[in-house]
Amino acid sequence: MAKKDPYREFLEKDFGELFENLELKDRQKHYLRSRWLDQVLWMEGRAGRARDLYYKLRLTTIIGGVIIPALVSLSSVSAGILNPGNPESNETTSSLYIRDAISWSAFVLSQVVAISAATEQFFNYGDRWRNYRRSVESLKTQGWQFFQLSGPYLPFKTHEEAFNTFAGQVEQIIQQDVEIYATQITQPKGRDDDDDSASPSDPV
């Protein structure tokens, strides 16, 4: 069962009530719900998911990268302390266990760090987060300006008159999001000549 997002639920409820108070035709209200609000909620969810994964993977890489050298140094120091002058002398079972545990911990952690770094680089969660956040904030800005008839909608006297301009702005933002996603985010870094394409409306 998917975890509910209180902020997304608030947006859906708040904008839903706002739509009812606008003097628009039914098909225009349908557009607001099925196109504009749907994209806002979808991008909010994707931005949050990409941000969380990016932070987790990056923190794992950073913290692990700091701990690994310490474990390697500790393993070397413990070997010298436990068996300082005579490499052929017998070590106790506990001392061997401690040294092996430190060595294995360093090895396992190094693999975790490598996997985390490779996963973040492959999926580009940081770029996805920034792209979704930029797009959804642009959509919300256009929405509030339309509701208040401010900014580019200031010359219009009614929401119905401003609706076509608003719909055009919304489609332009969505199209720009698609282009950025397809040309920059889905391509492997360093390979700008690929023909990969994707839509922000498709699950990723």
C-alpha positions as CSV (number, residue, x, y, z in Angstrom):
1,M,0.0,0.0,0.0
2,A,1.5,3.4,-1.1
3,K,2.4,5.8,1.6
4,K,0.2,8.9,1.6
5,D,1.8,12.3,1.2
6,P,0.1,14.9,3.4
7,Y,1.4,17.8,1.3
8,R,0.1,16.3,-2.0
9,E,-3.3,15.6,-0.3
10,F,-3.4,19.2,0.8
11,L,-2.6,20.5,-2.7
12,E,-5.3,18.3,-4.2
13,K,-7.9,19.4,-1.6
14,D,-6.9,23.1,-1.7
15,F,-6.8,23.4,-5.5
16,G,-10.0,21.3,-5.9
17,E,-11.9,23.8,-3.7
18,L,-10.4,26.7,-5.6
19,F,-11.5,25.3,-9.0
20,E,-15.1,25.2,-7.9
21,N,-15.0,29.0,-7.3
22,L,-13.8,29.9,-10.7
23,E,-16.2,31.0,-13.4
24,L,-15.1,28.5,-16.0
25,K,-16.7,26.0,-18.4
26,D,-16.9,22.4,-17.3
27,R,-14.3,21.3,-19.9
28,Q,-11.9,24.0,-18.6
29,K,-12.3,22.8,-15.1
30,H,-11.8,19.3,-16.3
31,Y,-8.5,20.5,-17.9
32,L,-7.4,22.0,-14.6
33,R,-8.0,18.8,-12.8
34,S,-6.9,16.2,-15.4
35,R,-3.9,18.0,-16.8
36,W,-2.6,20.8,-14.7
37,L,-3.3,19.4,-11.2
38,D,-2.5,15.9,-12.3
39,Q,0.9,17.0,-13.5
40,V,1.5,19.1,-10.3
41,L,0.7,16.1,-8.0
42,W,2.7,13.6,-10.2
43,M,5.8,15.8,-10.3
44,E,5.6,16.6,-6.6
45,G,5.6,12.8,-5.9
46,R,8.5,12.1,-8.3
47,A,10.5,15.0,-7.0
48,G,10.1,13.8,-3.4
49,R,11.0,10.2,-4.3
50,A,14.1,11.3,-6.4
51,R,15.2,13.6,-3.6
52,D,15.0,10.9,-1.0
53,L,16.9,8.4,-3.1
54,Y,19.5,10.9,-4.0
55,Y,20.2,11.9,-0.4
56,K,20.3,8.3,0.8
57,L,22.7,7.2,-1.9
58,R,24.9,10.3,-1.6
59,L,25.1,10.1,2.2
60,T,25.9,6.4,1.9
61,T,28.8,7.2,-0.5
62,I,30.1,10.1,1.6
63,I,29.9,8.5,5.0
64,G,31.2,5.2,3.7
65,G,34.1,6.9,1.9
66,V,35.1,8.5,5.2
67,I,34.8,5.3,7.3
68,I,36.7,2.9,4.9
69,P,40.1,4.6,5.3
70,A,39.6,4.6,9.1
71,L,38.8,0.8,9.1
72,V,41.9,0.1,6.9
73,S,44.1,2.1,9.2
74,L,42.6,0.4,12.3
75,S,43.1,-3.0,10.8
76,S,46.8,-2.2,10.2
77,V,47.3,-0.7,13.6
78,S,45.6,-3.7,15.3
79,A,47.8,-6.1,13.4
80,G,50.9,-4.3,14.7
81,I,49.6,-4.1,18.3
82,L,48.4,-7.7,18.5
83,N,51.6,-9.1,16.8
84,P,54.2,-6.3,17.1
85,G,57.6,-7.9,16.9
86,N,57.3,-11.5,15.8
87,P,55.1,-12.2,12.7
88,E,55.5,-15.9,13.3
89,S,54.1,-15.9,16.8
90,N,50.6,-17.3,17.4
91,E,47.8,-14.8,17.8
92,T,44.8,-15.6,20.0
93,T,41.5,-16.5,18.5
94,S,39.9,-13.3,19.7
95,S,42.6,-11.1,18.2
96,L,42.3,-12.9,14.8
97,Y,38.5,-12.5,15.0
98,I,38.8,-8.8,15.6
99,R,41.3,-8.2,12.8
100,D,39.3,-10.3,10.3
101,A,36.1,-8.5,11.3
102,I,37.6,-5.1,10.7
103,S,39.0,-6.3,7.3
104,W,35.7,-7.8,6.2
105,S,33.8,-4.7,7.4
106,A,36.1,-2.5,5.2
107,F,35.6,-4.8,2.2
108,V,31.8,-5.0,2.6
109,L,31.5,-1.2,3.1
110,S,33.6,-0.5,0.1
111,Q,31.2,-2.6,-2.0
112,V,28.3,-0.7,-0.6
113,V,29.9,2.6,-1.4
114,A,30.7,1.5,-4.9
115,I,27.2,0.2,-5.5
116,S,25.6,3.4,-4.1
117,A,27.8,5.7,-6.3
118,A,27.2,3.6,-9.4
119,T,23.4,3.5,-8.8
120,E,23.1,7.3,-8.3
121,Q,25.2,7.9,-11.4
122,F,23.2,5.5,-13.5
123,F,19.7,6.7,-12.5
124,N,20.7,10.4,-12.1
125,Y,18.4,10.9,-9.1
126,G,19.9,14.3,-8.4
127,D,19.2,15.6,-11.9
128,R,15.7,14.0,-11.8
129,W,14.9,15.7,-8.5
130,R,16.1,19.1,-9.7
131,N,14.2,18.8,-13.0
132,Y,10.9,17.7,-11.4
133,R,11.2,20.4,-8.8
134,R,11.9,23.1,-11.4
135,S,8.9,22.0,-13.5
136,V,6.4,21.6,-10.7
137,E,7.3,25.0,-9.3
138,S,6.8,26.5,-12.7
139,L,3.4,24.9,-13.0
140,K,2.4,26.1,-9.6
141,T,3.5,29.6,-10.4
142,Q,1.5,29.7,-13.6
143,G,-1.5,28.3,-11.6
144,W,-1.4,31.0,-8.9
145,Q,-0.9,33.7,-11.5
146,F,-3.9,32.5,-13.4
147,F,-6.1,32.2,-10.4
148,Q,-5.2,35.7,-9.3
149,L,-5.1,37.1,-12.9
150,S,-1.7,38.5,-12.3
151,G,1.6,38.4,-14.2
152,P,0.9,37.4,-17.9
153,Y,-2.8,37.2,-17.1
154,L,-3.2,40.8,-15.9
155,P,-4.7,42.1,-19.2
156,F,-7.6,39.6,-18.9
157,K,-10.7,40.5,-17.0
158,T,-12.0,37.0,-16.4
159,H,-10.5,33.5,-16.0
160,E,-12.4,32.3,-19.0
161,E,-10.7,34.9,-21.2
162,A,-7.3,34.0,-19.7
163,F,-7.8,30.3,-20.0
164,N,-6.3,29.7,-23.4
165,T,-3.1,31.6,-22.5
166,F,-2.9,29.6,-19.3
167,A,-3.3,26.3,-21.1
168,G,-0.6,27.3,-23.6
169,Q,1.8,28.1,-20.8
170,V,1.1,24.8,-19.1
171,E,1.7,22.8,-22.2
172,Q,4.9,24.7,-22.9
173,I,6.2,23.8,-19.4
174,I,5.3,20.2,-19.8
175,Q,7.0,20.0,-23.2
176,Q,10.1,21.6,-21.9
177,D,10.2,19.1,-19.1
178,V,9.9,16.3,-21.6
179,E,12.8,17.6,-23.7
180,I,15.1,18.1,-20.7
181,Y,14.3,14.7,-19.4
182,A,14.9,13.0,-22.7
183,T,18.0,14.9,-23.8
184,Q,19.8,15.4,-20.5
185,I,18.6,13.1,-17.7
186,T,18.0,9.7,-19.4
187,Q,21.3,9.8,-21.2
188,P,24.5,8.4,-19.6
189,K,26.8,11.3,-18.5
190,G,29.4,12.1,-21.1
191,R,27.3,10.7,-24.0
192,D,25.2,13.6,-25.5
193,D,24.7,11.9,-28.8
194,D,22.2,9.2,-27.7
195,D,18.6,9.2,-28.9
196,D,17.0,8.1,-25.6
197,S,13.6,9.7,-25.0
198,A,11.2,9.6,-22.1
199,S,8.1,11.4,-20.9
200,P,7.7,12.8,-17.4
201,S,4.2,11.3,-17.4
202,D,5.7,7.8,-17.7
203,P,6.6,5.9,-14.5
204,V,10.3,5.8,-13.8
